[in-house]
Amino acid sequence: MSSRLHSLSALGQSVWIDYLSRDLIESCALMRAVDEDAVVGVTSNPTIFAKALSAGDAYDAQISAGHGDDKSVFLELAMRDVTTACDLLRPVWNRTQGGDGYVSIEVDPNLAGDTAATIAQATHFHEAIARPNLLVKIPATDAGVSAIEEMTSRGYAINVTLIFSLTRHRQVAAAYLRGLERLVASGGDLSRIHSVASFFVSRVDTETDRRLDETGHDDLKGRLGIANAKLAYQQYKALFRGKRWDALAARGATAQRCLWASTSVKDPSLRDTLYVEELIGPETISTMPEETIRAFQDHGRVELRLESDLEEAQYLFNKLYAIGVDYDDVVATLEREGIEKFVGSVDRLLEQIRAKRRDIEAGAKSHAGTVSVP
């Protein structure tokens, strides 16, 4: 089958989707996306599950049968969806020899500041789901970076999420490399380890453009997210080459690819496929929500753009600094707010589960109290 997304894939970029639900799986829509939209991976997070839980009654039976507190029930729901999606994408994983076919599940964002707790939950996910094409998402906080190194050294595959800054991206890549070297030292198999660095795009513009509104420099709006990602890709190319990397690659290690997250366009004045089009390049992943998938299939421009206009991208940082937009503060704000938003999503989905459990219990009592008249 040929489509714009198939053409994009032919240029070396993998198409993943950033939405997952029971309906997506059971309606066969996920497998249609694999065939029709060149989809080879799936990511999830608390916001995605909150949205899925609020739509219809697909989870009611499992919630009714669930045991433990509300968070335990949520984890059961999420792990079942992720496990099934892993099985559905296993043929992709086999065909690409472990290059794609992954499904991600995220650790509780409330643990973002606790390295030990993050490691414990990430290990639990890997052991309970027990699929070779599972990625566990760990946020790129200070505590998360330490957890990423430790999990990698133990032989677990990790999707590093909520990366906004070039500095944080370097720290994440360094943690992955140290983890691989520790795994070598312990006699582990590097060929079974996979990792991606999820670099957020549109959120960078949302926060930067809010600050640009205060300066009157509208000509610089909608640009930093792309420039930031393009420079991250240059970092990736530099970090995963040379003697240190060659020694690991010779033992079967795979590079930690950049994954472009938050690719939906928030500013209606911008082209709705902008963040996909400008970041097309080999050895990368673009994750897209459903509306971006549909938009790109309809009118997306397929062209290698990831390494174009690099000097302009670098110069943009200087321009922003000159007018008082503090890049370091922008990305620090986004990291903090990213965790806060996911914590909020967890709170909402737990309330949704509580409400559904109350409704199911009330319905069961009402049914039990009904007297049947012959």
MARVO-872623 format. One record per residue: residue in three letters; x, y negated, z negated of N, C-alpha, C in turn. Coordinates in pm, whole numbers, plus 32768, in hexadecimal, padded with zeros to 4 digits. Example, Ala and Ser with C-alpha at 12.3 -4.5 7.8 and 13.67 -1.06 7.14 Angstrom:
<nodes>
ALA852782397CF484CE81C27CF48528814A7CF4;SER850580E17D3C8557806A7D36850A7FFD7CED;
</nodes>
This chain:
<nodes>
MET80548077800080008000800080587F848000;SER80307F1D804D807E7EA28056802B7E2E801F;SER806B7DDD7FCE802B7D657F98809A7D047F74;ARG80757C8B7F4A80DB7C2A7F22812D7C5E7EAC;LEU80EC7CA17E4E81347CD47DDC818E7D4A7E01;HIS81667D987E6281BF7E017E94823A7DC37ED7;SER82267D547F1D82967D0F7F5B82F37CD47EF2;LEU82B87C9F7E8783087C6C7E19835D7CDC7DDC;SER83207D507DC883687DC27D9083DB7DEE7DE9;ALA83C87DE27E6B84317E097EC984AD7DB27EBC;LEU849D7D3B7E80850F7CE17E6A85587CFF7DE7;GLY85297D647D9F85707D8F7D2785347D617CA4;GLN84C17D227CA9847F7CF67C2D840B7D547C0C;SER84067D817B90839B7DDA7B6483217D8B7B38;VAL82AC7DBD7B5A822E7D7E7B3281F57DC97ABA;TRP81EA7D847A4A81A77DBA79D5812D7D6379B7;ILE80CD7D9C797180587D4D7947805D7D3878B1;ASP80297CC57884802B7CA877F57F9F7CAF77B9;TYR7F567D1677E07ED37D2E77A37EBC7DC4779C;LEU7E7B7DF077307E5F7E7E771C7DE17E8A76CA;SER7D8B7EE776F17D107EFE76A67CE17F8C76C2;ARG7C887FBB766D7C4C804076807C0180467705;ASP7BB97FDA77267B6F7FD577A47BCD7FDC781D;LEU7C3D7F9578147C9E7F9878827CCE8026789D;ILE7CE0807178327D0F80FB783F7CA081567871;GLU7C2C8151782E7BC281B3784A7B79819978CD;SER7B7D811D78FD7B3E80FE797E7B98811D79F5;CYS7C11814C79D97C7781687A407CAE80E87A80;ALA7C8D80747A457CC07FF67A7D7D577FED7A72;LEU7D9180287A0A7E23802579FD7E6480707A70;MET7E2F80E47A907E6D81327AFD7E5480F17B85;ARG7DE280AB7B937DCC80607C107E317FEF7C1D;ALA7E527FB07BAB7EB67F457BAD7F3E7F7A7BD6;VAL7F5E7FF47BAC7FDC80337BD67FDE80447C6D;ASP7F7180737CA67F6A808C7D367F5C800B7D87;GLU7F017FB47D5D7EDD7F407DB07F317EC47D94;ASP7F657EB87D1A7FAC7E3F7CF3803E7E567CD0;ALA80727ECD7CEE80FF7EED7CD781267EE47C44;VAL80C77EF57BE980E17EEB7B5A81307F647B2B;VAL819D7F4B7AE181F17FB97AB182107FAB7A1B;GLY81C17F5C79D381D77F4E794481657F007904;VAL81597F0F787F80EE7ECE783481297E9A77B1;THR81057E1F778C81297DEE770880A97DD076BA;SER80B87DCE763680467DAD75E0807A7D5C756A;ASN80207D16752880417CCC74AE7FC17CB9745E;PRO7FC87C8373E67F4E7C7473967EE07C2273D9;THR7F057BBB74247EA17B6974697E577BBC74D1;ILE7EA07C1075197E637C6575807E027CC87541;PHE7E297D0574D17DCF7D6374907D567D1E7452;ALA7D697CA5741F7CF67C5B73E97C907C417456;LYS7CC07C1D74CD7C667C04753E7C1E7C847567;ALA7C6A7CF3756C7C2D7D7375947BC37D9F7530;LEU7BDF7D8B74B17B837DB774487B017D687449;SER7B087CEC74737A917C9674737A357CB174EA;ALA7A657CFE754B7A197D1575C679D47D9D75C2;GLY79547DA075A279087E1B75A9791B7E777532;ASP78F77EF6754678F77F5674D879537FCD74F1;ALA79B77FBC75457A0F802C756A7A57806774F2;TYR7A6B801774897AB9804674167A61807173A1;ASP79DE806373AE79868078733B798F81057302;ALA799481697358799881F473277A16820D72D6;GLN7A8981DC73077B0581F272BE7B0781A1723D;ILE7ACF812872407AC780D871C57A70811F715E;SER7A018157718A79A6819E713079EA821570EE;ALA7A408259713A7A8482CF71067B0782AE70C0;GLY7B2E822E70C27BB08206708D7BBA82146FF7;HIS7C35822A6FCA7C4F82396F3B7CB081CC6F0D;GLY7CA981AD6E8E7D06814C6E567CD380BE6E63;ASP7D2E805E6E4C7D067FD36E517CFA7FA36EE1;ASP7CD27F256EF27CB87EF16F787D357EF16FCF;LYS7DA87ED46F927E237ED26FE27E487F5E7011;SER7E307FC26FBD7E4A804C6FE77DF18074705C;VAL7D74804970567D17806570C47D4780227144;PHE7D717FA3713A7DA47F5D71B07E1B7FA671EC;LEU7E787FD171987EEE801771CD7EC680987213;GLU7E6280DC71DE7E308156721F7DF9813672A9;LEU7DAB80C972B47D7280A173357DE1807F7398;ALA7E3F802B736C7EA97FFD73C47F01807173F1;MET7F2580C873947F7E813773B67F3B819A7415;ARG7EB881AB74067E73820574647E7781CB74F1;ASP7E5A814975017E5D810C75857EE8811175C2;VAL7F4C80F275717FD580EF75A48003817C75C8;THR7FE181DE75778008826875957FCA82967618;THR7F49827A762C7F0682A276A87F43825A7720;ALA7F5F81D977117F9C818D777E802781C3779E;CYS807381E9773880F68227775080E882A577A5;ASP808682F777848071837377D1804983557860;LEU7FF482F078737FCA82CC78FB803F8297794E;LEU809B8250790E810C821679578187826F7958;ARG817D82E4791B81F0833F79198220836479A6;PRO81C5837A7A0781F883977A8F824B83257AC8;VAL822882A97AA7827982367AD48302823C7A93;TRP8306825A7A118384826679C883DB82D37A05;ASN839B83447A2783E683B27A65841B838A7AEE;ARG83C5834C7B3D83EB83267BC7845C82C07BC9;THR845B82647B6C84C281FB7B68853882227B0F;GLN8539829F7AE285A582D37A8D85BB827A7A12;GLY854C825579D585528207795A85658172796F;GLY855B814579EA856B80B57A0384ED806679E3;ASP847A80A379FC83F8806479E0839980CD79A8;GLY831880A979A282B68104796A82A680F878D4;TYR82CF8085789C82CD8071780B824C802F77DD;VAL8228804C775F81B8800C771B81EE7FD97695;SER81C97F5F767281FD7F2175F881937F13758C;ILE81BD7F257510816B7F0A749B81BD7EB3743D;GLU817E7E5173FE81C77DEE73AE81BE7E097318;VAL822F7DF572D4822D7E00724381D97D8E7209;ASP81AA7DA2719181577D3E714D81A47CBA7143;PRO816E7C4D717A81B47BCD717481C97B9A70E6;ASN817C7BCD708681927BA76FFB821B7BD66FC8;LEU825B7C31701382DD7C676FEB83517C1E702E;ALA83347BB2707583997B7070C884127B40707A;GLY84037B2A6FF884727AFC6FA784B27B696F54;ASP84897BE56F6984B67C556F1584F57CC16F6C;THR85787CC66F6E85BE7D266FC4859C7DB66FA1;ALA85A37DD96F21858D7E636EF884FF7E926F19;ALA849C7E3D6EFF84117E636F1C83FA7E6F6FB1;THR84397E186FFF842D7E20709184667EA470C2;ILE84DC7EC97091851A7F4770B984C17FBD7093;ALA84877FB8701D843280266FEE83B880387048;GLN83757FC8706A82FE7FD770BD83227FFB714D;ALA838C7FC2718283B67FE4720A83DA80787213;THR841C80AC71AE843E813A71AB83C0818F71A4;HIS83618164715282E181AD7147829B81B471CF;PHE82958146721782558146729A829981AA72F7;HIS831D81A572FD836481FF7358834F82927331;GLU835282AE72B18344833A728682B5836B7293;ALA82538314727881C7833E727E8196834B730E;ILE81BA82EC7362818D82F173EE81E18354743D;ALA82628358742382BB83C0745882B283CE74EF;ARG82C0835F753482C2836175C68342831C75F6;PRO83878355765884068319768583F4829376C9;ASN837A827576F7835F81F7773C8319819276E3;LEU832E819E765F82FC813B75FF836780D375E4;LEU833E805575E483927FE875B4834E7FAB753A;VAL83987F9674CF83627F51745A83917EC1745F;LYS83337E65745283527DD6745A837A7DA073D1;ILE83ED7D6173CE84207D207356843A7C8D7378;PRO84077C2F732A841C7BA2734984AD7B767333;ALA84D77B16738485627AE7738085757A7C7315;THR85587AA1729985757A4A722785FE7A7271F0;ASP862F7A2A718B86AE7A51714D86A67AE07119;ALA863B7B0070D1862A7B87709D86177BEC710D;GLY85D27BC1717785B97C1A71E786377C407231;VAL86937BE2724187117BFF7289875D7C707242;SER87627C6B71BE87A57CD57172875D7D5B7185;ALA86D87D577188868A7DD1719B86A17E0B7226;ILE86B07DB5728886C67DE3731387497E30731C;GLU87B37DFA72DF88337E4272E088267ECA729C;GLU87E67ECB722787DA7F4871DD87877FB07228;MET87157F86725F86C17FE472A98709801A7324;THR87527FC57369879E7FF373DD8809805773B4;SER884C803C734588B680977316887E811F72EF;ARG87FC812372D087BC81A372AD878081E97327;GLY878B81A9739B875E81E9741686CF81CE743C;TYR8697815D740F860C813A742E860480CA7495;ALA859E80D174EA858B806D755485397FF7751F;ILE856A7F7D753D852E7F05750285117E9D756E;ASN849C7E5E756184777DE875AF84847D717550;VAL84E57D1B756984FB7CA77514849D7C377542;THR84457C0A74EC83DE7BAB751583F27B2274D4;LEU83A57AC2750683A77A3974D3843279F974DC;ILE84727A08755084F079C3756984CF794275B3;PHE84FB78D3757C84E3785075B98565780775DD;SER85D178257598864B77D675A986BC782775E6;LEU871677E07627878B7820766287E8785775F5;THR87F178107586884378407517880C78C174DE;ARG878978C574CA874C793F7495875B79B374F7;HIS875279957578876479FE75DB87F07A3A75D2;ARG885679E675C088DF7A1975B188EC7A707535;GLN88AB7A4674C888B07A93744C886F7B1C745D;VAL88007B1D74A487B77B9A74BD880B7BFA7511;ALA88477BC7757B889B7C1B75D089137C507582;ALA894F7BFB752F89C17C2674DF89997C93747C;ALA89217C87744188F07CED73E488DD7D73742D;TYR88A97D6D74A688957DE674F5891C7E297513;LEU897E7DD8753B8A027E0F755B8A437E4D74DF;ARG8A397E0A746D8A727E4273F28A2B7EC473CD;GLY89A77EC673DF895D7F4073C289867FB3741A;LEU899B7F98749A89CA800074F58A53803474CD;GLU8AAC7FD974A88B33800374808B2F80577401;ARG8AD7803573A58AC88087732C8A8E8110734E;LEU8A35811373AF89FC819373DA8A6781EB7419;VAL8ABE81AF74698B2E81FB74A38B8482367433;ALA8BA381E473D08BFA820F73638BBF82847315;SER8B39828B73118AF782F872C98AD983707321;GLY8B048368739F8AF183D873FB8A6983DD743D;GLY8A20836D743E899A83697479899B83627511;ASP89268379754B8914837B75DC88DF82F3760A;LEU893382A4764B890C821F767888A8822376EA;SER88A5828D77368850829277AC87BC8293778A;ARG879A82AF770C870D82B376E386DD822F76A7;ILE873581CB76A38713814C766586EE80E576CF;HIS8682809E76B686588034771186317FBB76BC;SER864C7F4576F186267ECB76A8860A7E5D770C;VAL85AC7E0776E985917D90773A858D7D1876DD;ALA85B17CA4771585B07C2776CB85407BD07701;SER84D47BC276B4845D7B7B76E3846D7AE576CD;PHE84837A9E7739849E7A0F7737841D79C7775E;PHE83E97974770483687933771A837A78B5776F;VAL831B789F77CA832C7836782E82C977C3781B;SER824977DB783181E9776C783381DD772677AC;ARG81F17771773F81E7773176BB825276C576AA;VAL82C676DA76EA8331767576E2830175F37723;ASP82BD75FE77938289758577D4821975457783;THR81C4759677488155755E76F981897504768A;GLU81ED75337641822474E475D28277746E7606;THR82C77485766E8319741876A482C373AB76E1;ASP825E73D4772D82087371776F81B9731E770A;ARG8196735C76988153730F762E81AD729E75FF;ARG822D72BA75F4828D725475C982A871EF7639;LEU82A7721E76B482BB71C37725824771607731;ASP81D071887708815E712C770A817A70AE76B8;GLU81CC70C0765281EB704E75FA82576FF37635;THR829D7024769C830B6FD576D782E56F94775B;GLY827A6FC6779A82526F90781B829D6FCB7891;HIS82ED7033787B833B707078E782EE70E87922;ASP828170CD796382307138799D827A71837A0A;ASP82DF71467A47832971867AB2837971FF7A83;LEU838E720B7A0183DB727C79CA838172EB7993;LYS82FF72D8799B82A3733C7963829D73B979BB;GLY8284742A797C827374A879C482F374DE79FF;ARG836774BA79C483E674E27A018443752F79A3;LEU843D7514792184A0755078C7848F75E778BB;GLY8415761978BA83FF76A878AC844976F77917;ILE844076C979918483770D7A01851A76FB79F9;ALA8547768179DE85D7766879D3861476BD7965;ASN85D276C578F485FF77147882861077A778A9;ALA85AD77DE78EE85B1786A7917861F7883797E;LYS8630782679DB869978387A408724783C7A01;LEU873977E9799D87BB77EA795987CA78677902;ALA875C789A78CD876179187882878D798B78DD;TYR875F79897957878679F279B6881C79EA79D4;GLN8851797279DD88E2796379F2892E799A7978;GLN88F879847901893579BE788989327A577890;TYR88C17A8D78B888B47B1E78C589207B567922;LYS89347B15799389987B4679F28A257B4079B8;ALA8A407ADA79668AC47ACE792A8AD97B3178B7;LEU8A707B4978698A7B7B9F77F48A887C327818;PHE8A477C5978858A467CE678A98AA07D017921;ARG8B1B7CD479118B867CF279718C0B7CE67927;GLY8C757D1779648CF87D1279238D1A7D9478DD;LYS8D927D9978A18DC77E1578688D707E4D77F8;ARG8D3F7DF577A18CEE7E2577318C717E6C7764;TRP8C2D7E2B77C28BB47E6777F78BD27EE1784D;ASP8C3A7EDB789C8C5D7F4D78F38C757FCB78A1;ALA8CB27FBD782C8CCB803177D78C49806F77A8;LEU8BE6801B77888B64804E775E8B16808977D4;ALA8B1B804378458AD3807478BC8B0880FB78E8;ALA8B8A811078D78BC5819078FE8B8F820378AA;ARG8B5B81E278368B1E824777DF8A87825077F1;GLY8A528209785489C482137874896E81A17843;ALA89A981387808895A80C977D58919807A7846;THR88A28044782B885D7FEE788C88587F607855;ALA88647EFF78AE88647E73788687DD7E4B784D;GLN87E07DEB77F487657DB677B687297D4C7813;ARG86CB7D78786686937D1E78CB86447CAB788D;CYS86427C3B78D385EB7BCC78AD855C7BEB78D8;LEU85007BD6787D84727BE6789A84327B5C788C;TRP83F27B2E78F683B17AAA78F283267ABA78B8;ALA83127A84784182927A8A77FC82507A017800;SER81D079FD77DF8185797E77DF818E793E786A;THR8161798878CE816B795A795980EA791C798D;SER808379157939800978D17965801D783B795B;VAL7FE877F379BA7FFA776179BF7F8F771E796A;LYS7FBA76CB790C7F5C768678B27F3375FD78E8;ASP7F8975BD79377F6F7537796C7F26754479F2;PRO7EA8751979FB7E5C752A7A777E9474DC7AEE;SER7EEF74817AD47F2B74357B437F9974847B89;LEU7FC374F47B4D802D75467B877FF175BB7BD6;ARG803D75EC7C35801276607C83800276D87C25;ASP7F9477227C337F74778A7BD27FD078037BD8;THR8025780B7C3D808578797C47811578497C36;LEU812577CE7C0781A8778E7C02821077DF7BB5;TYR81EC780E7B3E824F784E7AE8827878D97B1B;VAL822679167B6A824E79937BAA82A879747C22;GLU827C791A7C7682C578FC7CF2835378CA7CDA;GLU836478727C7883E678347C63844B78917C1E;LEU841B79017BE9847479597B9D847F79E47BDB;ILE846E79EC7C5D847C7A6C7CA285117A867CBA;GLY85407AF87C8785CB7B1C7C9885E27BAC7C6F;PRO864F7BE97C9C86697C767C80868C7C907BEF;GLU86767D0B7BC486977D387B3C864C7CEA7AD2;THR85D37CC17AF085807C797A9184F47CB47A8F;ILE84A57C857A2E841B7CB17A2083C47C357A14;SER83527C347A5782F07BC97A4582727C067A0A;THR824C7BD7799381D07C07795881627BA17974;MET80F07BD2799D80857B7879C87FFF7B9E7989;PRO7FB07B3A79627F267B55793C7ED57B7379BB;GLU7E5C7BA479A67E0C7BD17A197DF17B607A7B;GLU7DD47AE67A497DB57A7A7AA67E2E7A537AFB;THR7EA77A627AC67F1F7A447B147F397AB17B7A;ILE7F1F7B2D7B557F287B9C7BB67ECE7B807C2E;ARG7E4F7B5C7C137DF07B447C7F7E1A7ACB7CD3;ALA7E487A607C917E7179E87CD97EE97A057D33;PHE7F4A7A4E7CFF7FC17A697D4F7FA07AC47DC4;GLN7F4C7B277DAE7F247B7E7E1D7EDC7B2F7E8A;ASP7E967AC67E637E4A7A777EC47EA27A147F11;HIS7EFD79CC7ECA7F4579627F0F7FD4794B7EDC;GLY800C79AF7E968093799F7E6380FC799C7ED1;ARG816579507EB981D479447F19824479A07EED;VAL826979FC7F4182CF7A5F7F1F83557A337F5B;GLU83AD7A077F02842F79D47F2E848E79D87EB7;LEU850B79FE7ECE856F79FC7E64858E796C7E3D;ARG856279467DC4857378BC7D9785C078B17D13;LEU85DD79217CD48612791F7C4D869A78DB7C43;GLU86E878E27CAD876E78A47CA9877778277CFF;SER870677ED7D1D870777707D69870476F97D0A;ASP873A76897D378735760B7CEC876F76167C5F;LEU87DC765F7C50881776727BCB885575F27B94;GLU889475A47BEB88CE75257BBC886174C77B8A;GLU87F274C57BD3878274717BA9874A74A07B23;ALA874775257B108715755C7A92876D752F7A1E;GLN87F075347A32884B750A79C98840747479AE;TYR883274287A17882A73967A0A87AB736B79C0;LEU874173BB79CE86C3739B798A86D7739278F3;PHE872A73E978BC874573E6782D8781735F7805;ASN87DC732D7858881A72AB783C87B3723A7843;LYS875A724278A586F371DB78B3869871D97838;LEU8670724E780B861772557797865C7221771A;TYR86DA7243770A872672127697872F717A7699;ALA874571427711875670B1771F86D9706476F8;ILE866470A0770985E8705876E885B17081765F;GLY85FF70D1761685DA70EE758C8589716C7576;VAL858071C475DA853B724475C885A372A97598;ASP859972D4751C85FB732B74DB85DD73BD74FC;TYR862C73F77556861874827581861C74E2750A;ASP867E74D074B3868B752A7440860E752773E8;ASP85D674B173D7855D74A7738684E574E273CE;VAL84E074D174528473750B74A1847075A3748E;VAL84E375E574A184E47677749C84D476AA740D;ALA8507766073A984F27689731E845E768072FA;THR841C7617732A838C76087313833F767A7353;LEU8364769F73CC831E770974138331779173CF;GLU83A877AB739D83C0782A73588369783272DA;ARG836877C5728C831877C47212828377D17232;GLU82547785729481C6778A72B681A1780F72F7;GLY81FF784B734081E278CC737E81C279357315;ILE8211793872AB81F67996723D8172797471FA;GLU815B78F371E180E078C9719F806478EF71F0;LYS806C78E072747FF9790372C97FDD799872C5;PHE804679EB72C580317A7B72BF7FFC7AA57236;VAL802B7A6371CD7FF47A7F71477F607A5D7145;GLY7F3C79EC71827EAF79C6718B7E5D7A2D71D7;SER7E987A6472417E527ACA728F7E3C7B48723C;VAL7EA07B6E71EB7E8F7BE171937E1D7BC87130;ASP7E1A7B5170F77DAF7B2F70997D267B3A70DC;ARG7D1C7B0971587C9B7B0D719F7C727B9C71BD;LEU7CD17BEE71ED7CA87C7672107C877CC97194;LEU7CC87CAD71237CA27CF370A87C177CCB707B;GLU7BF47C4C708D7B6C7C21706D7B077C6270CC;GLN7B2D7C6F714B7AD57CB371AA7ABE7D447180;ILE7B277D8671547B197E1071287AC17E1870AB;ARG7AD67DBC704D7A817DBA6FD579EF7DA96FFA;ALA79D57D4B7057794B7D317080790D7DAB70C3;LYS795B7DEC711979277E62715D790E7ED470FB;ARG79677EE3709B79537F4D703778D67F316FE5;ARG78BF7EB36FC378457E8F6F7877C97EAC6FCB;ASP77CE7E86704C775B7E9C70A3773E7F3070B6;ILE77A97F7E70C87798800E70DC775F804E705E;GLU779380236FE9776280596F6A76D080326F53;ALA76AE7FB46F7376247F876F6275C77FD46FBF;GLY75F67FEC703A75A480377099758E80C6706C;ALA75F68103703275EA818D7003758781956F8E;LYS758D81336F33752F81326EC174A1811E6EF0;SER749080C46F53740B80AB6F8873D281266FCA;HIS7428816C701473FA81E7705873D682516FF2;ALA7428825E6F87740E82C26F22738C82A66ED7;GLY736782246ECD72F081FF6E82727082036ED6;THR727E82226F56720A82266FAE71C482AD6FA0;VAL714482AA6F8B70F683256F7F70B383427003;SER70C983BB7035709083E370B57003841570A0;VAL6FA483E270EC6F18840D70E16EFA84697154;PRO6ECE84E771346EB1854771A06E39851B71F2;
</nodes>
